[in-house]
Structure formats: C-alpha cells, structure tokens
C-alpha cells in the first residue's frame, strides 16, 4: 500500500473512529445471526472491529493483517482489553489465509477491501475458510448518520482533503459486485445505505 502510515492510521482508528466499532459489530451480529464459534477479522488494522465482536460475544477471534506494524497494534489492543485467551493475530494477506477449509463461522472486514489488489481472489479465499452456514460482512461505513457526521467533521478538521474510501470514484458498487460474480460465490448481497457499503455472503 503506497504511503501507508500505520501509526497515523491507528491513531485515527483509536481517537476518531472508536465509537463506530461496537455499533458495526452489533449490526453484523444481528444481520448474520451468528455469535458463537470463530470470527475472522480480515484486514483488521488495529483489530478494533474484531475486538468489539469478542467483547460482545464469547467468540474466538482471529485478527488478520498483512502489515507487521498493524499486527503489533492489534496485539497491544488485545492485551489492553485482556482478550489474549480468545483473540489471536495472524500476519498474512487476504489472498493467502493460513487457516483450514471450512473453519470460520463469521468473517468481518471494515475498510480493508478498498485496498485489495485482487478482490475476487480474496473473496474466494475468505469463502474457502467459511464453514457451511457461515456469514461474512465485508465493506466500509461510519456507523449511524450522526456518527458519520461527527467523524466527517473531525476528519475534515484534521485533513481537508480526506474522504471515506467507500465513497471514492474507484470504489463504485459495480466493481465489488463484479468481483463477487467473478469469485463464483452464489449467495451474496451488496447493499448501500446509511451505514455505508457492505457485501454480505452466506455459505
């Protein structure tokens, strides 16, 4: 990823985006109907969404990211939340996940898909590790309209040029629907609403 500053990204996630993770986690749990077993947070960054899932459920959570720096932040956040027995990190890319076939009950990913070089291949790999009956929610959003407004105002204050990746021209819905179709996944839904842009997959 060009010009990626892991430390700056984590500061924003911790200081600005913090309120959205529990909200998004709750939405995913409600929409997916899965709250037991194993959760994979793909492209986890500092692990904030996966940790929110762990805090709201008894699930074991894998936090996966290709960046050594982001994995380090995730490991520190796991220790801070005292979740070391149920949350583990994996340094790997989304197109080569070191987990067995049909081993994951819930796949989550917020904000990472917009940086994947081969979206269809990544989706195939995530689908591979999903158990029959598993649910995946992949995309990006800023929570409620109120949360979104507050975050946009704060981010514009910090960086007037900033805009969410899921609104940028190269992140059109069609691009991701096409990748879903290319992946061979049959049971999926792509939705755009007040919560952002999300792809939901069932196996």
C-alpha positions in Angstrom: 0.0 0.0 0.0 1.6 3.2 -1.1 2.3 5.9 1.5 0.7 3.9 4.3 1.4 5.2 7.7 0.3 2.6 10.2 0.9 4.7 13.2 -1.2 7.6 11.9 -3.9 5.2 10.8 -4.1 3.6 14.2 -4.3 7.0 15.9 -7.3 7.9 13.8 -9.0 4.5 14.4 -8.5 4.8 18.1 -9.3 8.5 18.5 -11.8 9.3 15.8 -13.4 6.1 14.6 -13.6 4.4 18.1 -17.4 4.8 18.6 -18.3 3.1 15.3 -16.8 -0.3 16.0 -19.2 -1.5 18.7 -22.1 -0.2 16.6 -21.0 -2.0 13.5 -20.2 -5.2 15.4 -23.8 -5.2 16.8 -25.2 -4.7 13.3 -23.1 -7.6 11.9 -24.2 -9.9 14.8 -27.8 -9.0 14.2 -27.7 -9.4 10.4 -25.7 -12.5 10.4 -27.3 -14.3 13.3 -24.0 -15.8 14.4 -22.5 -15.2 17.8 -20.7 -18.4 18.6 -17.6 -20.1 17.2 -14.7 -18.5 15.3 -14.6 -15.0 13.8 -12.0 -13.8 11.3 -11.4 -10.0 11.0 -9.8 -9.8 7.6 -7.5 -6.7 7.1 -8.0 -5.9 10.7 -5.7 -3.0 11.2 -5.5 -2.5 14.9 -8.2 -5.1 15.4 -10.9 -2.8 16.7 -13.9 -4.4 15.0 -12.8 -7.9 15.8 -12.2 -6.9 19.4 -15.7 -5.4 19.5 -17.1 -8.8 18.3 -15.1 -10.6 21.0 -16.3 -8.2 23.7 -20.0 -8.7 22.7 -19.8 -12.5 22.3 -17.9 -15.5 23.5 -16.4 -16.0 20.1 -12.7 -16.7 19.5 -11.4 -14.1 17.1 -8.5 -14.1 14.6 -7.2 -10.7 13.6 -5.5 -10.9 10.2 -3.5 -8.2 8.5 -0.5 -8.2 6.1 1.2 -5.3 7.9 3.6 -6.2 10.7 3.0 -2.8 12.3 -0.8 -3.2 12.3 -0.4 -6.6 13.8 1.7 -5.1 16.5 -1.0 -2.5 17.3 -3.6 -5.3 17.3 -1.6 -7.4 19.7 -1.3 -4.4 22.1 -5.1 -3.8 21.9 -5.8 -7.5 22.7 -3.6 -7.2 25.8 -5.2 -3.9 26.8 -8.7 -5.5 26.6 -7.5 -8.6 28.4 -8.6 -10.8 25.5 -5.5 -12.9 25.0 -7.2 -16.2 25.5 -9.8 -15.6 22.8 -8.2 -13.2 20.3 -5.1 -14.1 18.2 -3.3 -12.3 15.4 -2.3 -13.7 12.0 0.1 -11.8 9.8 -1.0 -12.7 6.3 -2.7 -11.3 3.2 -6.3 -11.9 2.4 -5.4 -14.0 -0.7 -3.4 -16.5 1.3 -5.0 -17.1 4.7 -3.3 -19.8 6.8 -6.5 -21.3 8.1 -8.1 -24.6 7.2 -11.0 -25.0 4.9 -14.4 -24.5 6.5 -13.0 -23.4 9.8 -14.6 -20.0 10.4 -18.2 -19.1 11.4 -18.1 -15.3 10.9 -16.0 -13.2 8.6 -15.8 -9.5 9.1 -13.9 -6.8 7.3 -14.3 -3.0 7.6 -12.3 -0.6 5.4 -9.8 -3.1 4.1 -11.5 -4.3 0.8 -10.9 -0.9 -0.8 -7.1 -1.7 -0.8 -7.2 -5.3 -2.0 -5.4 -5.8 -5.3 -7.3 -8.9 -6.4 -10.8 -8.6 -4.8 -12.3 -11.7 -6.4 -9.3 -13.9 -5.3 -9.6 -12.5 -1.8 -13.3 -13.2 -1.7 -12.7 -16.8 -2.9 -10.1 -17.3 -0.1 -12.5 -15.9 2.6 -15.2 -18.2 1.2 -12.9 -21.1 1.4 -12.3 -20.7 5.2 -16.0 -20.2 5.9 -18.0 -23.1 7.3 -21.2 -24.2 5.7 -23.8 -21.8 7.2 -21.2 -19.1 7.9 -21.8 -15.4 7.3 -19.4 -12.7 6.0 -19.9 -8.9 6.1 -17.2 -7.0 4.1 -17.2 -3.3 3.2 -17.0 0.1 4.9 -19.0 2.5 6.8 -19.1 5.1 9.6 -22.0 3.8 11.7 -25.1 5.9 12.1 -25.7 9.2 10.2 -24.9 11.0 13.5 -21.7 9.2 13.9 -20.8 9.7 10.3 -21.4 13.5 10.6 -19.2 13.8 13.6 -16.4 11.7 12.1 -16.5 13.6 8.8 -16.3 17.0 10.6 -13.4 15.8 12.7 -11.5 14.2 9.8 -12.0 17.4 7.7 -10.6 19.4 10.6 -7.5 17.1 10.6 -7.2 16.8 6.8 -9.3 19.0 4.5 -8.6 16.6 1.6 -9.9 13.5 3.4 -12.9 11.5 2.2 -14.1 7.9 3.0 -12.7 5.2 0.7 -16.2 3.7 0.2 -17.3 7.0 -1.4 -14.4 7.4 -3.8 -14.9 7.0 -7.6 -12.8 3.8 -7.9 -14.9 2.2 -5.1 -18.1 2.0 -7.0 -20.6 -0.7 -6.1 -20.4 -2.3 -9.5 -16.7 -3.0 -9.0 -17.4 -5.1 -6.0 -20.5 -6.8 -7.4 -18.4 -7.8 -10.4 -15.7 -9.3 -8.1 -18.4 -11.3 -6.2 -19.6 -12.7 -9.5 -16.1 -13.5 -10.7 -15.4 -15.3 -7.4 -18.1 -17.8 -8.1 -19.9 -17.1 -4.8 -23.6 -17.5 -5.4 -25.3 -16.4 -2.2 -24.4 -12.7 -1.7 -26.0 -9.3 -1.3 -24.4 -5.9 -1.9 -26.1 -3.0 -0.1 -25.5 0.7 0.2 -27.4 2.6 2.9 -26.8 5.0 5.8 -24.3 2.5 7.3 -22.1 2.6 4.2 -21.4 0.0 1.5 -21.4 -3.7 2.6 -21.2 -7.1 0.9 -23.0 -9.9 2.8 -22.1 -13.5 1.9 -23.6 -16.8 3.2 -22.2 -20.2 2.6 
